[in-house]
Amino acid sequence: MSWVKIFGIFLVAVLFTAAFALAEVNPEVAPVTPGLGEVSGEKGATIRSDITLSEPADGDLAEKGALPITGEHPKTEAVPGGEVAPEDVVAPGGEPPPATPAGPDNGEPEGSGGDLTIADPIEPWNRVIFQFNDKLYFWVLKPISLGYNVVFPEVVRISVRDFFRNAIMPVRFVNSLLQGKIKEAGTELARFAINSTVGLGGFFDVAKSRFELEAQHEDLGQTLGWYGMPGLMYIVWPLFGPSTLRDSIGLAGDVFLAPISYIKPIEVPLGAFSYGLINATSLKLGEYEDMKKLAVEPYISARDAYIQRRRVQINK
């Protein structure tokens, strides 16, 4: 079965999950914290959690989830099972801009997909997956990444990360165009040309270090939100971590834009994904642990942080 078919099945599973949840379950809205350092607990209670949000991460495929993969979120913290996306994979724990209501007064378009609230109708199931991702990080990814760090110095691991970023440039380029961001799309083309040549295939980010051309952080989930599509419902995926129904559909779409998805046999893209996951995790060791220490309720903290981060990305 091809890589593209697998993600087609993934998309169908997303839609069926959403249909069941929205039809059978009474959604409870997950409010986004109005102030930094607070998250809304169950039954409307407010609890302290000094976790804050980092700068918007880009929408690279391997960075959608809680476990860092190959993406471009250099300022976000990786949080398995509760960010997640796919700069590296994924769940916030950094320093965010304060959340503000969407609307014309602050320059955000009305009807924007940058949700202030997102329903969490399948919270019991999401919590199970959150715990699964947590154990996967501590029992598998972290030990492997610690050994990987011993063998490969940080400069090598950063070059590997830059290579994966460069390889999935079409995702950022196409979504910049879809949002009418012509300048940003041009920047992506220029970065790709420079890094693929002078940067030796993308292993060195010469476009940033020499020409100050920053990577754009765009994905199809952001594009759908930019056009006004709401998140619909919160979902935690195994390995990929926090998401929404909108962002899950976007992830499936982004896969079709990633050249690596079309490499045969399927073991090649799967192997690249696994290696990218380990490499990115090795660059973020300790961040998830710090988030858990600060959070009173890690699941709620991760959920609120993800919603806020995506809202900032969509409305920027």
C-alpha positions in Angstrom: 0.0 0.0 0.0 1.4 3.4 -1.0 2.2 6.3 1.3 -0.5 8.4 -0.3 -3.1 5.7 0.2 -2.2 5.4 3.8 -2.9 9.1 4.4 -6.1 8.8 2.4 -7.3 6.2 4.9 -6.1 8.5 7.7 -8.2 11.3 6.4 -11.3 9.1 6.1 -10.7 7.9 9.7 -10.6 11.6 10.8 -13.9 12.3 9.1 -15.6 9.3 10.6 -14.3 10.1 14.1 -15.6 13.6 13.8 -19.0 12.6 12.5 -19.4 10.1 15.4 -18.3 12.5 18.0 -20.4 15.4 16.8 -23.5 13.2 16.4 -23.3 11.1 19.5 -21.5 13.2 22.1 -22.6 16.5 23.6 -19.5 18.7 23.1 -18.0 20.5 26.0 -16.2 23.6 24.9 -12.5 23.9 25.8 -12.0 27.6 26.6 -8.7 29.1 25.8 -7.2 30.9 28.7 -7.8 34.6 28.8 -4.6 35.3 30.6 -1.1 33.7 30.5 -0.3 31.2 33.1 -3.9 30.1 33.6 -5.8 27.3 32.1 -9.4 26.4 32.5 -9.9 23.2 34.4 -12.9 20.9 34.4 -16.3 22.3 35.4 -15.2 25.8 34.7 -12.6 26.0 37.5 -9.5 28.0 36.8 -6.2 26.5 37.7 -2.7 27.9 37.6 -0.2 26.6 35.1 2.8 28.9 34.4 3.2 27.3 31.0 3.3 29.9 28.3 3.2 29.8 24.5 6.1 30.2 22.1 6.3 31.9 18.8 4.2 30.4 16.1 5.6 27.3 14.6 5.4 26.5 11.0 3.1 24.0 9.5 5.6 21.5 8.3 4.3 18.0 8.0 6.5 16.3 10.5 5.8 18.9 13.1 2.2 18.6 13.7 2.2 16.7 16.8 3.5 16.6 20.3 6.6 14.8 19.5 9.1 16.8 17.5 9.7 15.4 14.1 11.3 17.4 11.4 9.5 20.7 11.4 10.4 24.3 11.9 9.4 25.3 15.4 12.7 26.3 16.9 11.0 28.2 19.7 8.4 25.7 20.7 8.6 22.9 23.2 7.9 19.4 22.3 5.1 17.9 24.3 4.2 14.3 23.5 0.5 13.8 23.2 -0.3 17.3 24.1 1.6 19.8 22.2 1.6 19.0 17.1 2.9 20.0 14.2 4.3 19.1 12.1 10.0 24.2 15.1 10.3 20.7 15.6 7.0 18.6 16.2 5.4 20.5 18.3 3.8 21.4 21.7 4.2 24.8 23.1 5.7 25.7 26.4 7.4 28.9 25.6 6.5 32.6 25.8 3.4 33.7 23.8 1.8 36.9 22.9 -1.2 37.5 25.0 -4.5 36.1 23.7 -6.8 38.8 22.4 -10.4 38.4 21.1 -10.7 38.2 17.3 -12.4 41.1 15.6 -11.9 44.2 13.6 -10.6 46.2 16.5 -7.3 44.3 16.6 -6.9 43.7 12.9 -8.1 40.1 12.9 -10.8 39.3 10.3 -14.3 38.5 11.6 -15.1 34.8 11.0 -11.4 33.9 11.3 -10.5 30.3 11.9 -8.3 31.3 14.8 -10.7 29.9 17.4 -11.1 31.3 20.9 -12.8 28.0 21.8 -12.7 24.5 20.4 -15.0 21.7 21.5 -13.4 18.6 23.1 -16.2 16.1 22.8 -13.9 13.0 22.9 -11.8 14.1 25.9 -11.7 10.7 27.5 -10.2 9.2 24.4 -7.9 12.1 23.9 -6.6 11.7 27.4 -5.8 8.0 26.7 -3.8 9.0 23.6 -2.1 11.8 25.5 -0.9 9.2 28.1 0.2 6.9 25.3 2.3 9.6 23.7 3.7 10.5 27.1 4.9 7.0 27.7 6.2 6.7 24.2 8.4 9.7 24.8 9.8 8.6 28.1 10.2 4.9 27.4 11.2 5.0 23.7 12.0 8.3 22.1 14.0 9.9 25.0 16.3 7.0 25.6 17.0 6.6 21.8 17.6 10.4 21.5 20.0 10.4 24.4 22.1 7.8 22.8 21.8 9.6 19.4 23.2 12.8 21.1 26.3 10.9 22.2 27.1 9.8 18.7 26.2 12.9 16.8 27.2 16.5 17.9 24.6 19.2 17.8 25.9 20.8 14.7 25.3 17.6 12.7 21.8 17.3 14.2 20.9 20.9 13.3 22.1 20.2 9.7 19.8 17.2 9.5 16.9 19.3 10.7 17.7 22.0 8.1 17.8 19.3 5.4 14.2 18.1 6.2 13.0 21.7 6.4 14.3 22.4 2.9 12.9 19.2 1.5 9.3 20.1 2.4 9.4 23.6 1.0 6.5 23.0 -1.3 4.2 22.8 1.7 5.1 26.3 2.8 5.3 27.7 -0.7 1.8 26.5 -1.8 0.1 27.5 1.4 1.6 31.0 1.2 0.2 31.4 -2.3 -3.2 30.1 -1.2 -3.3 32.8 1.5 -2.3 35.5 -1.0 1.1 36.0 0.7 3.1 36.6 -2.5 6.1 38.0 -0.8 6.3 35.1 1.6 6.0 32.6 -1.3 8.8 34.4 -3.1 10.9 34.2 0.1 10.4 30.4 0.2 11.5 30.0 -3.4 14.6 32.1 -2.8 15.4 30.1 0.4 15.0 26.8 -1.5 17.3 28.0 -4.4 20.0 29.2 -2.0 19.9 26.4 0.5 19.7 23.7 -2.2 22.8 25.0 -3.9 25.1 27.1 -1.7 23.6 25.2 1.4 24.6 21.8 -0.1 21.2 20.4 -0.5 19.7 22.1 2.5 22.1 20.9 5.1 23.1 24.5 5.8 20.6 27.3 6.2 22.7 29.9 4.2 19.5 31.8 3.3 19.0 32.7 6.9 22.6 33.1 8.1 23.9 35.1 5.1 20.8 36.7 3.5 18.5 36.9 6.6 15.6 35.1 4.8 13.5 33.5 7.4 11.4 30.4 6.7 7.7 31.0 6.4 5.4 29.0 8.8 2.5 27.9 6.7 0.5 24.7 6.4 -2.9 23.7 5.0 -4.6 23.8 8.4 -3.6 27.4 8.7 -4.8 28.1 5.2 -8.2 26.6 6.0 -8.4 28.7 9.2 -7.3 31.8 7.3 -10.4 31.3 5.0 -12.6 31.0 8.1 -12.9 27.3 8.8 -13.1 26.7 12.5 -11.2 24.0 14.3 -14.4 22.0 14.8 -13.1 19.7 17.5 -9.9 18.9 19.4 -8.2 15.7 18.7 -5.0 14.0 20.0 -3.4 11.6 17.6 -0.9 8.9 18.5 2.6 10.1 17.8 1.4 13.3 16.0 -0.1 14.7 19.2 -2.5 17.6 19.5 -4.6 18.7 16.5 -8.1 19.7 15.5 -10.4 18.2 12.9 -9.4 21.1 10.6 -5.7 20.7 11.2 -6.0 16.9 10.7 -7.6 17.4 7.3 -4.8 19.9 6.6 -2.1 17.5 7.5 -3.5 14.9 5.1 -3.5 17.5 2.4 0.0 18.6 3.2 1.3 15.1 2.7 0.4 15.3 -1.0 2.6 18.4 -1.3 5.6 16.8 0.3 7.9 15.2 -2.4 9.1 12.5 0.0 5.6 11.1 0.1 6.0 9.8 -3.5 9.3 8.0 -3.0 9.0 4.2 -3.4 9.1 1.9 -1.7 7.0 3.1 1.3 9.8 2.1 3.7 11.8 5.1 2.5 9.4 7.8 3.6 8.6 5.9 6.8 12.3 5.6 7.6 12.9 9.2 6.9 10.0 10.1 9.2 11.3 8.0 12.0 14.8 9.3 11.7 13.6 12.9 11.5 11.5 12.3 14.7 14.5 11.0 16.6 16.7 13.8 15.3 14.2 16.6 16.2 13.5 15.0 19.6 17.3 15.1 20.4 17.3 18.8 19.9 14.4 19.4 22.3 15.2 17.1 25.2 14.1 18.5 28.6 11.5 20.9 27.3 8.6 18.5 27.7 9.8 17.6 31.2 9.9 21.3 32.1 6.3 21.8 30.8 5.0 18.9 33.0 6.7 20.4 36.1 5.0 23.7 35.6 1.6 22.5 34.6 -1.0 21.6 37.2 -3.0 19.6 34.6 -0.7 18.7 31.7 -3.5 17.7 29.4 -5.5 20.9 29.8 -2.3 23.0 29.6 -1.2 21.3 26.4 -4.7 21.6 24.9 -5.0 25.3 25.6 -1.5 26.1 24.5 -2.1 24.3 21.2 -5.3 26.2 20.5 -3.7 29.6 21.4 -0.6 28.8 19.2 -2.7 27.9 16.2 -4.9 31.0 16.6 -1.8 33.2 16.6 -0.5 31.5 13.5 -3.7 31.8 11.6 -4.3 35.5 12.5 -0.7 36.7 12.0 
